[in-house]
Amino acid sequence: MELLGVLEVVSSLSCGGALVIWMSIGSLSKTEAAEERAQRIMVIFCFVAAISLFGLHYSGGSVFGSFMLARVLAVVCIAVGLSATLNIKGKEVQGEPNPHQLMKARREREEE
C-alpha cells in the first residue's frame, strides 16, 4: 500500500475514533478514572489524526478533493486534543445557574 493510502486510512480511523469518544464521553465518564482514560485516548486519537493529516498534506494528498483542507483539519485536531486534556467534570463552566436550579429555587420560594 502506498504512503498516501496509509495516511488516508490512519487519519480516517483516528478522526473517527476521536469523534466516537467525543460523542459518548458522557457515557464513558461514569467514574473519574474512566473519564481520564477516555480523555487520554481521545487526545491520542486527535494527535495521531493531526500527524497523519499533516503527512497527507505534505505528501500531496487531499481530503474531500481539497489540498488545503488536510492542514486545516490537522490544526483543528490539535485544538480538540488540547481541549480534551481539560478536566471540567463537576465545575461550573458557564457561570450562571441552569434552568433546573432556577425552577428548584422558585419552588422553594413559593413553598415559604
ChimeraX attribute file (.defattr): number of C-alpha atoms within 10 A of each C-alpha:
attribute: neighborCount
match mode: 1-to-1
recipient: residues
	/A:1	5
	/A:2	6
	/A:3	12
	/A:4	17
	/A:5	12
	/A:6	13
	/A:7	21
	/A:8	18
	/A:9	13
	/A:10	19
	/A:11	26
	/A:12	15
	/A:13	15
	/A:14	20
	/A:15	23
	/A:16	15
	/A:17	18
	/A:18	26
	/A:19	15
	/A:20	12
	/A:21	17
	/A:22	16
	/A:23	11
	/A:24	12
	/A:25	16
	/A:26	10
	/A:27	11
	/A:28	18
	/A:29	16
	/A:30	10
	/A:31	10
	/A:32	12
	/A:33	11
	/A:34	14
	/A:35	18
	/A:36	17
	/A:37	14
	/A:38	20
	/A:39	24
	/A:40	15
	/A:41	16
	/A:42	26
	/A:43	22
	/A:44	16
	/A:45	24
	/A:46	29
	/A:47	23
	/A:48	22
	/A:49	30
	/A:50	26
	/A:51	20
	/A:52	25
	/A:53	29
	/A:54	20
	/A:55	20
	/A:56	25
	/A:57	22
	/A:58	13
	/A:59	12
	/A:60	11
	/A:61	21
	/A:62	18
	/A:63	15
	/A:64	7
	/A:65	9
	/A:66	10
	/A:67	15
	/A:68	13
	/A:69	15
	/A:70	25
	/A:71	21
	/A:72	14
	/A:73	17
	/A:74	25
	/A:75	18
	/A:76	15
	/A:77	23
	/A:78	18
	/A:79	15
	/A:80	17
	/A:81	24
	/A:82	14
	/A:83	12
	/A:84	19
	/A:85	13
	/A:86	10
	/A:87	12
	/A:88	9
	/A:89	10
	/A:90	6
	/A:91	8
	/A:92	10
	/A:93	8
	/A:94	7
	/A:95	7
	/A:96	8
	/A:97	9
	/A:98	10
	/A:99	9
	/A:100	9
	/A:101	11
	/A:102	11
	/A:103	11
	/A:104	11
	/A:105	12
	/A:106	11
	/A:107	11
	/A:108	10
	/A:109	9
	/A:110	8
	/A:111	7
	/A:112	5
